[in-house]
Amino acid sequence: MTELLKPKYDERGLAPVIVQDADTGQVLTLAYLNEEALRLTLESGETHFWSRSRQELWHKGATSGNVQRVVDIHLDCDGDALLVRVHPAGPACHTGNTTCFYRLLEQL
């Protein structure tokens, strides 16, 4: 049996997570998780994160219904960031936009 890879958490116990639509490849959001959020994500098959502003766990879609069903989770080469590919049940952004990255900063 292969040992489950574990992310390296920062001094606050957090690791960044890029959430991507598994079908379109679109990046939906950047969030953070701690060990408990990762455990809940793995157990439930839906994304859970740590809110740095509210200092609490949150289940994406718990209030909006816009849950994200996890397809797979990848760990980057340094082990300190994750990519979670999902099937979203609705918009990822609290503004109602499909992605949190809907504002163009600069076109080069």
N, C-alpha and C positions, 0 to 999 in steps of 0.2 A: 504494500500500500504506500502510495506517495504521500509525503508530508505536505500539508496545506501551507502554501506560501503566506507569509504575514507581512503587512506593510510596516515600514519604519515610521513611527509617529514622531512629530516634533515635540518640543519641550512642553507644549500645552496638551499633548496626547492626541493631536489631530493629524490627519493626512488629507491632502486635497484630492477631490474626485471630479473628473470630467465625465459628464453624463451625455451620452450620444444615442441618437435614434438608430436602432439596429438595422432598420430598413433603408433609411435615406442617407445615413452617415452624418446628418446634421448635428452639430454640437448644441445641446439643449441648455446646459447650465454648468457652472462650476460650483461645487459645494465642498463641505468638509465632513469627515466622519471620524469617530473615535472607535475604540474596540467594541463598545456596546452597539453602536449604530451598525458596524459591520456584521456583528453577530445577528442582529435583528434582520438585516438585509438578507443574509444567507438563510436564516430560518424561514422567513416569510416569502422570499422571492420578490419582494417589492423594496424600493429604495427607502432607506432611513438615513438621516444625516444629523449632524450636530450644528445647532444654530449658534454662531459666535455672538450675535447681537442679543439673543434671548437667553443664552447659556442653558439650552435644553435640547433634548432629542426631539426630532420631528420626523414624522412619517409623511413622505410626499404624497399628497392627495387625501390625507385624512379628513380635511374639511372641504376641499374643492371637489373631490372625487377623481381628480386627475392623477391617478396612481401611475407608477412606472414599474411595469413587470420586467424583472431582470432576465436578460438573455445570457450574459456572461460578464465576468469581471476579469480585467487584466491588470497586472502590476507592472509598472515601468521598470526599466533596466537598473535603476538605482534603488528600487524598492520603496520609494517615498511618495509615490503618487499612483492613483488608480484611474482606470478607464472602465466605466460601467455602461455597457450597451443594453438598451431597454426598448420595450414596446410601450410607448406612452399612451395613456387613455385620454389625453387632452393636452392643453398647453402646459409647458414647463414653467413659464414665468408667471409671477403673481399679477402682472399687468394684463394677462390674457393673451400675450404673444406666445407663439409656438416655442420660441427660444428666448433665453435671457439676453442673447447677443443680437438684438435687432437694431441697435443704434450704431451707425457708421461714424467712427472717429475721424478717419482720414482715408481718402482714396489715393493710392499711389500709382 
